[in-house]
């Protein structure tokens, strides 16, 4: 009989100790305006690397142009940082100084 009670108590403890997994923090990949990167290249980057439609890419590009920065996409930290490196490498290969950063969402 003592063994049966011990099993019941152990099961109760296991159920009580379960917790929910937290969602990972998200990061915005930010595009920053400069005087050298063409608007066409920014639209190409948004369409190719961030899978934006032509209209979405134009809107983001104009936001960057007029406000100095804009959100290209929101991802987990690792993916956001990978996008920054990938797009920066591509922009450099095109001779553009396009600046991107990964910033925590607020």
Helices and strands as residue ranges (DSSP letters): H 2-17, E 26-32, H 39-49, H 54-67, E 69-76, H 77-93, E 99-104
